[in-house]
Amino acid sequence: MALYVYSITAADHPCRLDGLTGVGADPAPLRTVTAGRLRAVVSDVDEEIRPRRRDLAAHQEVQERLMADGTVLPLQFGYTAPDDLAVTQVLQERADAYLEALERLDACAEYNVKASRPEEGLLREILEESAQARLLNDRIRAGDSDPRLPLQLGELVAAQVRDRQEELAAGLVRALIPLARDHCVRAPANGDVLNLSLLVPDDRRNALIEAETDLARQAGDIDFRFTGPLPPYSFV
């Protein structure tokens, strides 16, 4: 029977798994496979595991339970192995890398920061601050029929929007990364200007909360979404 693999921990992690069940239509109890100084948290599966809501929630619940008692290397959803022996071999072969990662993640959690800004505010700011954009806009509104004007204004505004979004994101990253042991910047989506993951030590969480409050107070029309503490997926 195949195994679904949730996390890797140190062998001395308590791994309190009571009351938890694994992924799958007929979920099996969770258990551990130990090799030397490492341990993997697994459950038996007899089907292909797909990202159904119930299974995603079960996977996340395991990570949160383990995090409450110590450092974990959380695997992304969907990792399987053919049997206990295969898991044991991987733990042995990659022991140094896993132990190094556990040390790097010790007493840390991941926090994700997303930020967005309404385009209307950006456009208004550009027209107020850019003489060239204001001139082109005034000519169009005054009835100038030059067909090049809308294209020139569109290109100018698009470049200004991109530059201002990048400047905003860079400033936020500079403000937040001193609070983190490590950070990861990903391409934003869905209209966001920032998608930042921070690996934050426990003793800096209060400072992060204060920084979040200060940024929200100073943000104007910028919308911040802070999420965490999370399993440190981005840093495994």
N, C-alpha and C positions, 0 to 999 in steps of 0.2 A: 504494500500500500504506500502511495506517495505521501510526502509531508509538505505541508504549507509552513513556511518559515516567516515568523513575525519580526523577531529582534535577535540581536546578539548582546550578551551581557558578560560581565566578569563572572567567574564561577562562584564567587562568594556573594553575588546578588541574591537576595531572599526569594525573588521570583514568586511572589504570592499570587497564585493563579486560581485559588479557590473561587468557585462561583462563575468563572468565565468559561465560555464555550467558544469553539473555533468557527471558522468560516465554512460555508457549504450548506447544501440543502438539509443534510443530516449531520449537524455539527458535532464533532468529537471534542472531548475535554482537551485542554491544553496540557502540555508536558514539556520537559526539557531534554536536550541532548548535550552532554558535557564532554569536553575534550581538554584536558590540561587546565589552563587558567581561564578558559572560555566556556560559555554555555549558550546554546541556541534555544529559543522558545518556539515550539512547533505544535502542530496538531495534525492528525491523520486526515487525509482527504481521498476520496475515490471518484472525483469528478474534476473537470476543468473549472477553475474558479474564475468567475466573471465579476466585474465591479458592480454588483447589485447593492442597493442601499443598505440592506441588512448586513452584508458581508463587509462593506466599507466601514460601517459603524463598529462591527465586531473587531476588525483590525485596529481601528483607532482606540477602542477601549482597552485593548491589550497594551498598547504603547503608553497610555496614560496611567494605567495601573503600575506598570514597571517603572515609569519615571518617578512615581511617588516615593519609591524606595531606593533609587540610585540611578546611575548613569546607564543609558542604553544606546545601542546603535540600531535605530529603527529602520527596517527595510521598507521600501515602497510596496504598495499593495501588489500582490500577484506572484511573489517569489515561491517557487516550489522546488523540491528535491526528490529524487527517486526513493531514498530510504535513509535510515539513521546513519548508515556507513558513509554515504555521500556527504552528509552534513558534518560528520566527525572529521572526514578527510579535509574538507574545506577549512574547518576551524583550525586544524593542525597546520595546514599549508600556509594559511594567511594569518597565523597567530600574531606575529609581530605587528603587522599593519592594523589588525583589529585592536590590539592592546594600545597601540599608539593613538588610535582614534578615540578609544574610551578615555584615555588620559586627557586628550584635547577637549573632549566634550564634558569633562567632569564638572558637576555642579552648574551646568548651563542649560538653557532652554532656547528654543527658536522663537523669535517674534517677527511677524511680517508687517510691513508698513506699505500701504498703498495710498496714493494721493491723486486727486483729480482737480481740475479747475474748469468751470463752465466756459465754453468757447465764447459766449457772449461777452463776458468780462474781458477776455483776452482781446477780442476784436475792438472793443471800446477803448481799451488801453492803447492799442496800436494806433488807432486813429487819433488819439489825443497826443501821442508822443512822437509819431513819425510824420514829419512834415511832408515827405514824398507821398505816403499813403493818404494823408489828408487832402493833398492837392489833387491826386487822381480821383478820389471819392467825390470831391467838390465838383470837378469837371463833369463827372458822370451824372451827378444829381442836377447839374445846371443844364443838362441836355446836350453835352458834347457828343456828337455821333461818331467820333473816331472809334472804329471797331477794336483797336488795339488796347484801349483803356481798360476794359473789364479784365482782359487777360493779364495786363501788367499789374493791375491792382491785386488780382487773385494770386499771382506768383509772389508778389511782394508780401502779402499778408500771410501766405502759407509759409514762407521762409521765416518771417518774424515769429509766427506761432511756434514753429519748430525750435527756433533759437531760444525763445523765452521758456518753453517747456523744458528744454535741456538744461537751461540755466537754473530753473527752479529745482529740478531733480538733483542737480549737482550740489546745490546749496543745502538741500535736505540731507543728502548723503553725508556731506561734510559735518553737518550738525549732529548726526546720530551715530556715526561709526566710532567716535571716541568712547561710546558706552558699551561697545561690543568687543568680544574677543576675536570675532571674525565676521565677515559680511559677504553677501552675495547679491549682486544687482542683476535682475532679469529684465527682459524687454517687457514694458508695460502693455496692457491690452485693455480693450473695452473703454477706451477714452481716458485711461489713467495716464499720468505723467511719470509715475514712480511705482516700481515693484521691488522692494528692498527686503531682504531677509537678514536678520541680525542674530548672531549667536551671543546671547547675553548671560553673563555669570549671575548667579543668584544675588550676590552682594551689590549688583548694579541695577537690579530691577526697579527699585524705588527711584533711582535717578532717571531711568527710562520713562517711568510714569510721569515724573516732573517735566521732563523734556516734552513728552506728548502734550501735557497740559499747556505748557508755554507755547508750543507750536500752534496748537488749536486757537489759543488766545490771539496770536499775532497773524493768523493765517488769512484773515479777510475772507475772500470767497473760495479759498482752497479747502477741499474736503479731504480729511485724513481718516484712514481706517487702520487702526492698530489691532492686530490679532495675536494672541498668545497668553500664556506660554504654550508652545507647541512642541511635539517631538522634533528633534533637530534633523529632519529629513534632508535639508539643503546642505548639510555639512558632514554627511556620511559618505 
